[in-house]
Amino acid sequence: MGDEPSESGRIANAPLGLNGILQSLVGGSDAPERVSLSQIAATLDERARAVLIVLFAMPNCLPGIPGTSAITGLPLLFLTVQMALSRPPWLPGFLSERTVSTGWLRSVLGRAEPWIVRIERLIRPRLSVLCEGPAERAIGLVCAVLALTVMLPIPLGNILPSLALIAFSLALIGRDGCWVLVGLAITAASATLLTLAGWAAFQSLLYLWIKWFGLA
């Protein structure tokens, strides 16, 4: 039939399957109580790095899940620096053997699932030049800076950087350059807010300094 979609069209419009990949990490009812980061990485396919970045960035976007930066900060930094250097995804022993609670992981994925399903429908290969070669290394550099920002002890300051990390990772998983643009927009918003917060903190410290030393 002339109006049937081609095989390449069906592949291009196929869902990413990201939600299924993430849900497979927690297993069934017989899953162990804790799982190591190396075990998580071993279950992933060639998109392992981008999927891991999504996994480690998501908890920082979900209020009410404590200790997220302590668990996710260093893995995010290692993975993004390796992306910037075009190195294969790898975590050192002190991180790869680190374990997380399966219950915690299940809670994160359960709360994020509706959003992941919606977002997957919006991703398809387009503007792929923004996701390949030098562009991917540039994304890695931006993501490394975002990962450092996630690690900073700023109340609610890790939400926008984590959203940007997720947007860039989704772009790489789906070869969708439009999501690179989304990531850049969120990065710009994050930089603006952090700059304003830093300026406000500086002004407050300056005011206290003047008051303490009676310079006013």
N, C-alpha and C positions, 0 to 999 in steps of 0.2 A: 504494500500500500504506500502511495506517495506521501501521505501525511503522517506516517509513523516516525517517531523520533529515532535518529541514528543511534548506533551503539555508543559513539563518543558523546552524544548529547545526553544519553542516559547516565553515563559515567560522570559527566560534568555536573549533572543535577542530582546525583545520588547523595544521600545524607552522609555526613562525615562519620557518624557512628561514635562520636566522642563520648556521648553519655554512656553508651554500652561499654566502651573501653574503661571508663572511670568506675562504673558500677562493678565491673569484673574484678576490680582491685580488692573489694571487701569480701568476695566469695559468698558462699551460702551460709546456712545455719551452722555448719561445721567449721567455719573459719576460725583460725587461732585468735586468741585475745589480743595479740600484738603482731605487727608485721614490720619488717625492716624496710628501709628505703631501697636497699639492693633487691629485695624480693618484689617490690613495686615496679622498679625499673625493668626487671627480668620479664614481667608479664606484658610489656609494651612492645609495639612494633617499631618501624623505622622512624615514626614520628615521636619517639620517646622523649626527646628533650623538650619539645613544645608542649607535649601532654603533661610532663612533669612540672613545667613552669605554671601551666594552668592549675594543676593540682595544688601546688605550694602557694600560689597567689590567691586562690579562692577563699581560704579561711579568713584572710585579712579584710575581705569585703563583706563578711557576714557578722553583724553585731552579736554579742552574747557568746562568742566562742573564745575563751581565754587562752593566753599563752601562744597566740598564733605566730607572732614575730620571732619568738624564741625557737619555734619548731621550723619555720619556713625560711627565715632570713638567709642563713648561710648556704643552704642548697640552692636558693634562687641566685645568689651571687656567683657561686661556682658555675652553674649552668649557663648563665648569661655571659660571663667572661669567656667561657669556652665557645659560645656562639660567636662572639666578637672576633675570636681568634681562629674560627673555622676548625675547631677541634671536636672530636666525637664526644658525646655526653659521657661524663665520668664523675663519680663522687669519691673522695678519699675515704679510707677505711673508717675513720672516726665519724663520718657522716653516713656512709652506705650501710653500716651496721647499726645505726641508730634506729630505734623502733618507735612506732606510734601506735596508739590504741586503735584497734579495729572499730570500736564503738565511736571514737572521736572521728575517724575517717568516714564511717557510715553516716554520722550526723552532718558532717560537712557536705557530703555528696547528696544526701537527702534534701537538704535545704537549698542546694544549688541546682538540683535536677530540673525544676520547671524552667529556670532561666536558660540552662544549657540547651534544653529541647527547643525553646523559642529561637535562641540565637543561631542554632545550627541551620535553621530554615533560611537564614539570611546570608549564608556563606556559600560561595561558589567561585570557581576559578575565573578571575578577571584582573586586569592590570598586574599580571604576574611578575612583570619586570620589577615591581616594587618589593618582591619577596625573594629574589634570587641573587646569587653571586655577591657582588659588593654591597648591594642593598641589604642582604641578610646580615652581613657583618656589621653594617651601620646600625641595623636594628638591634643587634647584639650589644653594641656599645651603649645605645640609649637604654636598653633594658638593664645593663649592668649598673648604670647610674640610678635607675628606678629601684633596683634591688637594694642598693645602698640606702636609698631613702626609706624603703620599707623597714630597714633595721633601726632607723633613728627612733628614739623614745619620744615621739610627738603624738599626743592624743589625737586619734582619728586621722593622723597625717599619713597613714599607710593605705588608706582606702583608694584614693585616686591613683597613686602609683601602681597599686595591685591591679586595678581595673585596666590601666594602660598595658601592663604586662600580659594580662589575659587577652586583650585586643590584638597585640602583636603576635602572640602565640597562635591565636585562631587564624590570623592572616597566614602564618607559615603552614599551619596544618591544612588549610583549605586553598592555599595559593591564591588568596583573595587580597589584592592590593588595596581595595576599599577599606579593609580593616586596618591596614597600616596607617591610612589617613585618620581613621578613628583613634588609633593609638596615639598618633602625634597630637591630635586635638586634646585628648585627655592629658597627655604629658604637659602640654602648654598650660592647661588649666591648673594642673598640679603645681607646676613651677611658679605660676602666678600666686596661688594661694600660699605656698610655702614662703615665697618672698615677702608677701604681706605679713604673714605670721612672724617671720624673722624680724622684720622692721618693727612690728609692734612690740616684740620682746625686747629689742634693743632700746626702743624708746622708754619702755617700762624700767629697764635696768638703769638707763641714764637718769631717769627721774629719781629713782631710789638713791642712786649715787649722790646726786646733788642734794637730796634731802638729808642723807646721813652725814655728809661732810659740811653741811650748812653753806653751800655755795650759791644758794638761791638768793 
